[in-house]
Amino acid sequence: MTRVTELPGSIPVFPLPGALLLPRARLPLHLFEPRYLQMLEDAMKTPDRLIGMVQPNARPNGDKDALQRIGCAGRVTQFSETEDGRYMITLSGISRFRVGDEIEGFTPYRRFEVNWDGFDRDQGGPEHDRSFDRDGFLNLLDRYFAARDLSADWATLKDADDELLINSLSMLLDFEPEEKQALLEAPSLSTRRETLVTLIEYALRGGQSEDILQ
């Protein structure tokens, strides 16, 4: 398990709508913009190699550069360069954080002060969901995949431990950015699973509430 014992007070931040990184999970990224190539180069020079993933928080008639207040930092654990100078990297989720003040400087990418308080559990071992009805959840997931004509490796899904299953689906399924943010901010694995079930059921109803259907 990747672990950083001394978390820094500031990190580079990559704002990306719909991209969700969770502790102990892995997120592949394709970097090609010059500012993010510079971000990667600078991050690789630090002991922790941390990059913070944060979703933009676009508001009508508001600050187009506003960010959500909670993100997740990942350590660069894999990277490869393509022939045309792009990078394929993998971030391994370390811990969530609260976004503080932006640090003004000379880097082309954004950098923020961050607060790790309240997320001590993120660097521990895998969480378990003791009230998880796996059979019922997989039946619901089967309906969701069938409705969207998606295929799945059901043997792998059935064998995956609770955290890997719930977090992987939270990251991979096609939810709206604000829904991804709710999954990120869930305080425990069981809460994230409950949120995930709610989102899947909502999608199966065609994005309508039960009150509207009744």
Summary of the structure (lengths in Angstrom):
residues: 214
radius of gyration: 18.2
end to end distance: 47.2
largest distance: 57.7
contacts: 591
relative contact order: 0.16
helix: 35%
strand: 25%
